[in-house]
Amino acid sequence: MSVQVHHFINGEFMAGDGQEQIAVTNPADNSVIAELNIATETEITQAINSAQQAYEHWRRVPVSERARLMLRYQHLLKQHHDELATILSQETGKTFEDARGDVWRGIEVVEHAANVASLMMGETLENVANGIDSYSIVQPLGVCLGITPFNFPAMIPLWMFPMAIACGNSFILKPSEQDPITPTRLAELFAEAGAPQGILQVLHGDRSVVERLIAEPKVKTVSFVGSVAVGQQVYRMATQQLKRAQVFAGAKNHCVVMPDANKTQVINQLVGAAVGAAGQRCMAISVAVFVGDSKGWIDELRAALSQVSPGLWDSPGAAFGPLISPAAKARVLRLIQAGKEAGATCLLDGADCSVAGYESGNWVGPTLFSDVTADMPIYREEIFGPVLCCMQVDTLEEAIALVNANPYGNGTSIFTASGAAAHQFQQQIDVGQVGINVPIPVPLPFFSFTGWKGSFYGDQHAYGKQAVRFYTETKTVTSRWFADDVVSSPNMTIALK
């Protein structure tokens, strides 16, 4: 039996009046688990006006009170951690432990947002000229918009709206229509934490809703995480409207393996980094670059990958779950077939994978290719599935050149016992997030998520200090007071001499 997903408008949850509906399906068997109404023009306008009105009040609320809201919210999120992970697992197919990690990484950002007072401090310098002082003030912008993807329905919304709201803005969230139940529950808990009416709006729908929100003059910023094609379109729409935008798009993350690395560690880490969350992570390792003699480890990597398999979210033996949709599965299968036709060696083929009793689900098993070259579709395109491509080079310099030639720059890693090699790699690599003996270098919230090149469009990145800069504007004040000024009130007159 399916449930109705509600919009959250002006502090109230409502099914909406839209005649167009979208079905939310369970990726394990494609059964319908929920339905949502696409937000109408009336509902969108109501949400925008409510967000604008809420902002006018919220911007004047003391920063310490905004921080306390985030403290109450993170407390509730921790209390409901496993509940959220269960909801998330059931609508995404993620394993329970993977879903718990999704929720927890979001909670960490909320905790960081509770430090907003120190993050928003300006600068002061007295006597910049004779009797003149200068100082800066950091102020919020207004109504902010977030468009979030299916693969992290807890973490990525929590990247966005807590930071924006803590800075004094209001926020409209348009989550993925493929798994909207988790973000809606996040909004429920935010209201329970005492969030003022209208400070957060959640609107469900499709491309039409996104386009209407981006075009709205009251919306000042646009945050997006998703595919390359959609991300580029969102960035163009936002910037053409002269809005501030941060757009996180595709990736092709390489792991460089040096022959002096710990082989057991490398193999174990590559397995999890390649197929965890069914490879549906923008920081997943999809290319392993074996340098020199380390290419001899590929057979052992194949053996390790062959021991893991997908399964249901609550199955103890499941290494990962299904892909999000039949369309996602079809895309991955197309690229697996393209790899075979291009001449890559398919050492492990997960194209015909299924799970007993759930044969209609979106299952793809772990897949491993060797002898991959840079001109093949499985290298050029982001697969977003449990597929790992192996490439071989002779030197670290060749590996760095290979990674730098790729149009994406989200994340990369190197496994080595050499400090000199690690230092050379981190200095010369043109990628925003670098792991040294860490396969997926997603930073903690004190730092920012810093994709480069075709993986990111904009100037300021997510969470960390850069998020505060993105969601605020700096005002510089130059001040001078004269000694003979008089301050008057009905009860006193003070001469400043």
N, C-alpha and C positions, 0 to 999 in steps of 0.2 A: 504494500500500500504506500503510495507516494504522499509526500507532505507539500504544503505550499510554502515557498520561500517568500519572505516579506521584505519590502523596502523599509528603510528607516528614515522617516522624513519629519522634521520639526519635532523630534523627540518621541515619535510614535511609530510603532510597527504596523504596517498595513499591506494587504495583499496586492493592492493596486487595482486600477480600473482598466488596464490594458487588455485589448482583445487578442493581442499576439502573445503566444506562450512559447517557452523553451523548456524542453524536458531535460532533467538532470539524471544521468544514468550511472549505474554501478559498473566501473570498468571491468570487474571480474566476470560479469555475465551480460552486461548491457541492458539489464532490467531498469525500468524507470523508478527512481527513488524519490524524486521531487519534481516540482514544476514551479516556474516563475513567470510572472507577467512582465513583459517588456515595459519599462517606464514610459508613460505618456508625456506629451508636451506639458500638460497641466502639472503633472507630478514633478517633472524636471524643474519647471519654473518655480514651483512651491519650494523645492529643496534649495534652489539657488537663493531665493529671497530669504528663506529661513537662515541659511548659512551666512548671508550678508548681515542680517540683523544680529545674529549671535556674535559675529565678529566685532561689531561696534561696541558691544558690552564686554566681551571676553578680552579684548586688547587692553582694557583698563584694569583688569583683575591683577592684583599683585603677583609677581613672578613666583613668589613662595607658595601662593595658593595653587597656581598652575602645577608646580612641582609636586605638591601634596596630592593632587588628583592622580598624577602618574604613580605615586607611591601606593595609593589605594588600588589603582588598577593592576599594578604588577602583583600585589598581594592576592587579588581575586584570580588573576591568571594562573598563579601558582596553585591556588586551591583547586582550580578546575583544569589543571594541566592534563591529567589523564582523560578526563571527559572530552576535552578539545581534541586530544590525539585520537580518540576513538571516532569522533565525528569525522575528523580529517581522513583517517584511514578508510572509512567506509565510503567516502565520496571520491577519493583519489585512487584507492587501491594500494596506497603505501603500507608497508609493514608497520606494525604498531611502534616499534622502536624508532623507525625512521620518522614517523609522524611525531613522536615525542620530541625528537631533535628539532623538527620544524617549529613546534610551539616554543620550545625552550630558547631557540635563537631569537625569536621574536620578543620573548620576555626580557632577554638581555638588553634589547634596544629600549624597551620601556623603562628599565632601570636607568639606562643612560639618559633618557629624557628627563628623569627626575633631577638630574644635575643641571637643568637648564639655566639656573641663575648664574652659575659660574661660566657657562658656555656663552651667555649673551652679554657678558661684561664688555663695556667699551674701553676706550683708552683716553687718558688725560695727560696734557702737558701744559704746565703753567708758564706764563711769561714768554710766550712764543715771540712776542714783540713787547715794547714798553707798556706794561700794565694790561696786557692782553693774554688771556688764556684760551686754549682750544681743547675740546673734548669731543668724543664720538658717542653716539647713542645708537643702539641696535633696536630696531622696531619691526613688528610683524608687517606682512604685506596685505592680507585680506583672505579671500576665499581661495583655497588650494584644492587641486584635483589630483587624485591618484587612480591609475588604471593598472590593475594587478593581474598576474597570470595564474594559470591553473596549477603550476607545479609546486608552489609554496603558498597555499592559501592562508596560512597563519603568519609565517615569518615576514613575507613581503608587505602585506598591509601594515604590519607592526613596524616595519622599516619607516613607513611614511607618516601615518596620521598621528601617532604619539609625538614625534619630533615636531611636526608642523603645529599641532595644537599647543604643545608646551611652549612654543615660541610666541603664542598669542594669536595664531590664525584660527580660522574655521576650516573644515575639510569635507570634501565630497569624495566618497570612495565608490568606484565602479569596479567591483571584483569580476573575475572570470565567471562567465555563465556556466562553465563546465563543473565548477565546484563552489557554489555560493553559500553553502550552509555554514561552513566554518567562519568566513568573514562576518556573516550575520550574527553568529554567536559571539564573536569578538565585540560587535557593537552592543549586544545585550549586556555584556559584562561591563563595558565602558559606561553605559547608562547606570548600571547598578553601582559603579564606583562613584557616582555623583557628578558625572559630566553634565554641564548645563545644556538645556534644551537647544537643539539646533547647531551645536558646535561640531557635531559629526552627523553627516547624512550618508546613507548607503542606498545607491540606486542600482538596480539590476537591469540587464538588457544586452543589446548587441552593438554593432558598429554605429548604428544610428544614434544611440544614446551617447556614445563617446564623442562623435562628431558635434552633436549639439552642445555638449558640455565644454568642449575645447573652444567652440565659437563664441561662448558666452562672455561678454565684456567683464562681468563681475569676477570671473575666474582669473586669477593672477599668475598662477604657476601650474605646470603640468608635470607630474611624475609618472613614468611608465616603465614597466618591465615586461618583455615579451619577445616575439620573433623579430627577425631582421626586417622583413618586408613591412610589417605593421609598425615597428618602431620607427623606421624611416618616414613612414607616412605621418605618424603622430608628431614627430619632430618638425616636419615641414608645416603641418597644419598649425602647430602651436607657435612656431617662430614667425610664420606669415601673419599671425594675429598679434605679433610683437609681445608674446608671452615668454616668461622664463620657463625653460624646459630642461628636464634631466631624463634621458631615455636610455635604458639598458636593453641592449638587443642581443645578437647572437654570439656564439663562441666556438672556438675550436682549440681546446686546451691540450697542450703537449706536456708529457712527462719525459724528461731526458734522463736516461739511465746510464751512469758511468760504470765501467768495469770494476771499479774499486768499491762500489756500493755493497751494502749487505743484501745478498740475493734473496734471502727469505723475507726480509722486510719489504723489499721491492715488490715481490710477487704478491704477498698478502695485501699490500696497500693498493696495488694496481687493480686487483680483483674488486675490492670495495669501491674504489674511485670510478671504475668503468661501468659497473652494473648496478650500483646502489641507486635506489629510487628509479629503477629501470632505465638508468641513464638520462632521465628527464631532469637534469640539473644544468644550469648554465655554467657551473664550475666543474662538471664531470670531466674526467680524463677520457678523451676519445682517441688520442694518438700517443703511443709509446715510442719514443725515439731511442733505440739501442745503439750505444756508442762502442765501437771496437768489439772486443771479445764478449761483451754483455749480450750480443745477439744470440749466443748459445743458450740463453735462459728462456727463449720463447717456448720451447717444448714444455718446460716445467710450468710456465704461465698457462699454457693450454690445459695442462693436467689440472691445475688449480681451478681454472674457470669451469672446467667440466664438472666439478664437484658442487657447484652452486646452481640453484634453479629458482624460478619464480613460484609464488603461491599466494594463498589468501592472506589478508592483512593480519589475521590472528593465528596463522599457521606457524608453529614453532620452527619448522624447518625451512621456511621461505626466506630466501636471501633478498628478494625484492618482489614487487607486485606487477600488475599488468600496466600496459600503456593506457593513457587517459581515454582514448577513443578509437573506434575502428579506423578513422582517417589517419590518426597518428600511427597505428599499426601498419596500415597500407603504405605510408611513406617510408617507414623503416624497412619493410620488406622490399620495397622498390629499390632502395639504396643497397641493401644486401645483394640483391640480384645484379645491380649495376656493378658492384665490386667484383663479383664473379666474372661477369662479362668483360670487364676491363683488364682482367689478367691477374688480379690479386689472388693469393692462395687462401682459401677459406679453411682454416684449421679447425674451427668449431662453428657449426651452423645451427642457429636457434630459430630459423625461419618456420619450422614445422612444430614448434613447441605448443603444448596444450596442458591444461590442468584437469585431472579427472573430475567429472561432474560439472565443470565450468568451461566446457569446450567452446562456448560462444563468446568467451572473454577475449580481451585484447592482449593475448600472451605472445611474447617473443623471448626466446631463451638467450643465454649468453652467447655471443658471436665474436669470433676472433679471426682477423685477417693478418697475414704477413705479406711481405713483398709489395707493400703499398707504395705508390709514387704520388707526387704532388699534383699530377694532372688527372687523377682518377676522381670520379664523383664522390666516392666515399671519403675522400680527403677534402675536396673542395667544399662540400656541403655539410652543414651541421646536421648530424643524424638524429640526435635527441632520442636515443634508444640504447639498449645494452650491447653496444657494438664497440669493440676496441680494434684500432688499426695499428699495426706494428711497422715501423720503418727502421732502416739501418743506415748509419753513417760511420765514418772512420774516426772523426775527431770531434771534440767539443765545439770547435769553431764552426764546423759544418752544421752541427745541431743548432747552434745559435742562429746561424744564417737561415736555416730552414724555418725556425719559429718566427723570426723577424719578417720573413717574406710572406707569412700568412696574413690575410687582411684583418683577422680578429686579434684582440689582445686582452681578453678577459682575465685568464689565469694561466699559469704555467708552473712547473716544478722541476727540480733536479734532485736525483738521489746520488750521493757521492760521499766518500770519506775524506775528500780533499777540500780543505778550507780555501785554497787558492782557486780551485775550479768553481766552488760555490760563489766566491767573490767575483770572479770574472763573469759568471752567469748573471748574477743579480745586477751587475753594472751595465752589461752590454745588451741585455734582453729588452725588447720593446713591448713589454706586456705590463699591465697595471698591477697585477697581484702575483707575487712570486713565492713559491714554497721551496724551502731547502730541507730535504728529507721529510717533507710534509706534502701529501699528494694534492689536497684541495685547500689552498691557502685563503679561505674566507676569513677576513679579519674580524676581530671582536669589535663591539660598537665604539670603543674609544678611538679607533681609526675608522677610515671611510672605505666603502666598497668602491674600488677604483679601477674599473675596466678602462681599456684604452682602445684606440683605433676604431675599427668597425663594430666593436662591442659596446660603444657608448657614444651618445651624442649629447652635448651640453658642456657646461663648465664646472658645475659643482656636483659632487657625487652623493651617494646615499649615506645616511646616518653619520655618526662622528661629527667633528667640527664643521665639515663641509655641508652637512645637512642644515645646520643652523644658519650658515651663510646663504644657503639656497632659499630658506624659508623666511629670511629677514632682509631688511635694507638698513644700511648704515647712514646715519645723519650726523654731520659734523657741525659743531657749534663753535663759533668764535665769539668770545665774551670780553667785554670791557666795562668796568664800573668806575664812575668818577667820584672823587672824594666829597664833592659838594652836593651829591644826590640826596634827596629827602624822601624818606618813606613815611607816608601818612596813613592814619586810620582814624575812625571817629573818636577814639579814646587817647591817642598819643601821636606825637610828632617826634621823630628821631632824626637829628642831624648827624650825618656820617662825616665826621671831621677828625 
